């Protein structure tokens, strides 16, 4: 999917993405006051940035967001197509 985004960008185009960060996926069965069924996929920042680079994009900025009472840690990456 990341390679598809990279191909869609013109040279010099920016790509911004965010994800949950962590070591393991988290399966949820309850949220928003009721039952749910979904999996939150988490990535280590190093692995996620590596996938962005493999897709042909050059990361230029990274923001690591701390966990709070509502959500776990996050990662936002800005990359450009050379």
N, CA, C and O of each residue as an XYZ file, in Angstrom:
328
protein
N       0.819     -1.180      0.000
C       0.000      0.000      0.000
C       0.872      1.256      0.000
O       0.590      2.213     -0.721
N       1.914      1.246      0.799
C       2.803      2.414      0.845
C       3.447      2.676     -0.510
O       3.620      3.833     -0.894
N       3.803      1.628     -1.239
C       4.389      1.803     -2.576
C       3.375      2.418     -3.533
O       3.747      3.199     -4.409
N       2.109      2.078     -3.379
C       1.057      2.683     -4.218
C       0.954      4.178     -3.951
O       0.807      4.968     -4.884
N       1.030      4.566     -2.696
C       1.011      5.993     -2.363
C       2.230      6.696     -2.957
O       2.120      7.796     -3.497
N       3.392      6.050     -2.853
C       4.621      6.647     -3.381
C       4.518      6.858     -4.888
O       4.922      7.907     -5.390
N       3.986      5.882     -5.613
C       3.844      6.017     -7.065
C       2.883      7.130     -7.444
O       3.034      7.749     -8.497
N       1.906      7.389     -6.604
C       0.897      8.411     -6.908
C       1.428      9.837     -6.719
O       0.843     10.791     -7.232
N       2.525      9.977     -5.992
C       3.087     11.304     -5.732
C       3.984     11.762     -6.872
O       4.704     10.966     -7.475
N       3.929     13.053     -7.155
C       4.893     13.659     -8.072
C       6.222     13.799     -7.340
O       6.227     13.870     -6.111
N       7.349     13.842     -8.048
C       8.621     14.105     -7.371
C       8.522     15.391     -6.532
O       8.038     16.422     -6.998
N       8.987     15.294     -5.304
C       8.890     16.413     -4.372
C       7.593     16.410     -3.572
O       7.423     17.212     -2.654
N       6.673     15.504     -3.924
C       5.395     15.422     -3.212
C       5.566     14.894     -1.804
O       6.460     14.091     -1.536
N       4.706     15.348     -0.902
C       4.772     14.962      0.512
C       3.738     13.898      0.841
O       2.633     13.887      0.299
N       4.117     13.022      1.727
C       3.260     11.958      2.238
C       3.304     12.034      3.753
O       4.384     12.049      4.343
N       2.148     12.082      4.381
C       2.076     12.098      5.843
C       1.201     10.932      6.275
O       0.107     10.730      5.750
N       1.695     10.173      7.232
C       0.962      9.011      7.717
C       1.117      8.911      9.230
O       2.087      9.401      9.806
N       0.157      8.278      9.845
C       0.209      8.051     11.281
C      -0.214      6.632     11.596
O      -0.989      6.028     10.854
N       0.293      6.102     12.692
C      -0.052      4.752     13.110
C       0.101      4.626     14.616
O       0.695      5.479     15.276
N      -0.439      3.564     15.130
C      -0.214      3.215     16.535
C       1.169      2.596     16.635
O       1.583      1.869     15.732
N       1.884      2.867     17.705
C       3.203      2.262     17.861
C       3.208      1.337     19.067
O       2.548      1.585     20.076
N       3.967      0.274     18.930
C       4.071     -0.721     19.986
C       4.658     -1.993     19.430
O       5.063     -2.047     18.269
N       4.705     -3.013     20.255
C       5.326     -4.275     19.870
C       4.331     -5.348     19.441
O       4.705     -6.280     18.729
N       3.077     -5.234     19.857
C       2.099     -6.278     19.561
C       0.772     -5.652     19.138
O       0.423     -4.556     19.578
N       0.035     -6.361     18.280
C      -1.312     -5.927     17.920
C      -2.227     -6.089     19.133
O      -1.987     -6.938     19.991
N      -3.276     -5.270     19.197
C      -4.204     -5.305     20.323
C      -5.602     -5.601     19.797
O      -6.121     -4.864     18.958
N      -6.206     -6.665     20.281
C      -7.573     -7.022     19.893
C      -8.541     -6.362     20.872
O      -8.393     -6.494     22.086
N      -9.522     -5.657     20.339
C     -10.499     -4.947     21.176
C     -11.853     -5.646     21.071
O     -12.276     -6.067     19.994
N     -12.513     -5.756     22.208
C     -13.850     -6.347     22.233
C     -14.869     -5.410     22.874
O     -16.071     -5.676     22.854
N     -14.374     -4.309     23.444
C     -15.291     -3.344     24.048
C     -14.707     -1.950     23.893
O     -13.526     -1.723     24.154
N     -15.561     -1.011     23.458
C     -15.159      0.391     23.321
C     -16.416      1.220     23.107
O     -17.454      0.711     22.686
N     -16.299      2.500     23.406
C     -17.415      3.432     23.200
C     -18.692      2.966     23.889
O     -19.793      3.216     23.398
N     -18.545      2.289     25.027
C     -19.698      1.881     25.816
C     -20.412      0.642     25.313
O     -21.534      0.373     25.742
N     -19.804     -0.117     24.424
C     -20.468     -1.312     23.919
C     -19.493     -2.294     23.306
O     -18.288     -2.048     23.256
N     -20.029     -3.409     22.840
C     -19.149     -4.416     22.242
C     -18.671     -3.993     20.854
O     -19.420     -3.390     20.085
N     -17.439     -4.312     20.552
C     -16.841     -4.070     19.234
C     -15.946     -5.261     18.919
O     -15.679     -6.100     19.780
N     -15.501     -5.319     17.703
C     -14.533     -6.347     17.349
C     -13.588     -5.777     16.302
O     -13.937     -5.661     15.128
N     -12.374     -5.419     16.749
C     -11.355     -4.959     15.817
C      -9.981     -5.197     16.415
O      -9.834     -5.424     17.616
N      -8.994     -5.140     15.563
C      -7.612     -5.291     15.976
C      -6.876     -4.004     15.648
O      -6.927     -3.518     14.519
N      -6.198     -3.462     16.632
C      -5.342     -2.298     16.425
C      -3.948     -2.820     16.104
O      -3.290     -3.420     16.953
N      -3.507     -2.588     14.880
C      -2.178     -3.026     14.475
C      -1.163     -1.973     14.915
O      -1.322     -0.784     14.637
N      -0.141     -2.421     15.590
C       0.885     -1.523     16.107
C       2.213     -1.850     15.436
O       2.498     -3.007     15.126
N       3.017     -0.822     15.218
C       4.306     -0.965     14.550
C       5.387     -0.348     15.407
O       5.161      0.661     16.074
N       6.555     -0.950     15.388
C       7.683     -0.268     16.005
C       8.041      0.893     15.078
O       7.986      0.730     13.859
N       8.403      2.051     15.613
C       8.741      3.188     14.757
C       9.824      2.860     13.732
O       9.738      3.293     12.583
N      10.826      2.108     14.130
C      11.917      1.775     13.218
C      11.423      0.915     12.051
O      11.809      1.140     10.904
N      10.578     -0.060     12.346
C      10.059     -0.924     11.285
C       9.159     -0.134     10.336
O       9.239     -0.304      9.120
N       8.306      0.727     10.885
C       7.378      1.491     10.049
C       8.135      2.459      9.139
O       7.816      2.578      7.956
N       9.132      3.148      9.686
C       9.947      4.048      8.871
C      10.685      3.245      7.799
O      10.817      3.705      6.665
N      11.161      2.058      8.144
C      11.818      1.199      7.166
C      10.895      0.824      6.013
O      11.325      0.803      4.860
N       9.637      0.529      6.310
C       8.669      0.207      5.259
C       8.418      1.410      4.350
O       8.261      1.259      3.138
N       8.381      2.592      4.940
C       8.199      3.818      4.148
C       9.388      4.006      3.210
O       9.215      4.365      2.045
N      10.580      3.764      3.714
C      11.781      3.881      2.872
C      11.776      2.831      1.764
O      12.126      3.138      0.624
N      11.384      1.601      2.082
C      11.311      0.541      1.075
C      10.315      0.876     -0.027
O      10.466      0.423     -1.162
N       9.307      1.660      0.301
C       8.288      2.047     -0.676
C       8.793      3.130     -1.624
O       8.100      3.489     -2.576
N      10.000      3.657     -1.374
C      10.559      4.665     -2.255
C      10.372      6.089     -1.787
O      10.492      7.028     -2.573
N      10.079      6.254     -0.510
C       9.910      7.588      0.058
C      11.049      7.879      1.031
O      11.625      6.964      1.620
N      11.365      9.158      1.193
C      12.436      9.571      2.104
C      11.827     10.283      3.304
O      11.333     11.402      3.163
N      11.849      9.655      4.493
C      11.322     10.312      5.686
C      12.092     11.591      5.991
O      13.322     11.610      5.942
N      11.356     12.670      6.309
C      11.989     13.951      6.628
C      11.600     14.462      8.008
O      12.246     15.367      8.537
N      10.556     13.897      8.596
C      10.142     14.313      9.946
C       9.407     13.157     10.602
O       8.724     12.370      9.948
N       9.570     13.082     11.912
C       8.924     12.024     12.691
C       8.462     12.607     14.012
O       9.202     13.336     14.671
N       7.251     12.288     14.391
C       6.697     12.743     15.665
C       6.217     11.517     16.427
O       5.368     10.766     15.946
N       6.764     11.326     17.609
C       6.328     10.215     18.461
C       5.401     10.770     19.532
O       5.776     11.656     20.300
N       4.195     10.239     19.569
C       3.176     10.724     20.505
C       3.088      9.795     21.705
O       3.022      8.577     21.537
N       3.086     10.347     22.909
C       2.996      9.502     24.102
C       1.578      8.968     24.296
O       0.607      9.533     23.793
N       1.489      7.886     25.025
C       0.183      7.341     25.395
C      -0.488      8.279     26.388
O       0.174      8.993     27.142
N      -1.815      8.261     26.371
C      -2.569      8.973     27.403
C      -3.696      8.067     27.885
O      -3.688      6.873     27.585
N      -4.653      8.596     28.614
C      -5.704      7.748     29.191
C      -6.668      7.189     28.148
O      -7.443      6.285     28.460
N      -6.640      7.703     26.916
C      -7.575      7.260     25.882
C      -6.947      6.420     24.783
O      -7.631      5.610     24.157
N      -5.669      6.600     24.544
C      -5.031      5.937     23.403
C      -3.572      5.636     23.727
O      -2.938      6.336     24.516
N      -3.057      4.593     23.108
C      -1.656      4.228     23.305
C      -0.737      5.143     22.522
O      -1.193      6.111     21.913
N       0.548      4.848     22.532
C       1.501      5.699     21.825
C       1.274      5.674     20.319
O       0.779      4.696     19.760
N       1.649      6.772     19.683
C       1.460      6.886     18.244
C       2.706      7.394     17.556
O       3.668      7.827     18.190
N       2.657      7.327     16.234
C       3.767      7.762     15.410
C       3.212      8.459     14.175
O       2.316      7.936     13.512
N       3.743      9.633     13.869
C       3.402     10.362     12.646
C       4.704     10.562     11.877
O       5.707     10.997     12.443
N       4.683     10.240     10.580
C       5.871     10.359      9.748
C       5.523     11.173      8.508
O       4.500     10.938      7.865
N       6.387     12.135      8.180
C       6.271     12.862      6.924
C       7.429     12.429      6.047
O       8.575     12.391      6.494
N       7.127     12.100      4.791
C       8.147     11.659      3.856
C       7.906     12.345      2.514
O       6.806     12.825      2.241
N       8.944     12.386      1.681
C       8.825     12.971      0.354
C       9.278     11.961     -0.691
O      10.072     11.059     -0.424
N       8.745     12.151     -1.886
C       9.208     11.353     -3.023
C      10.286     12.166     -3.728
O      10.041     13.293     -4.157
N      11.462     11.599     -3.844
C      12.561     12.289     -4.534
C      12.392     12.189     -6.044
O      13.219     12.709     -6.793
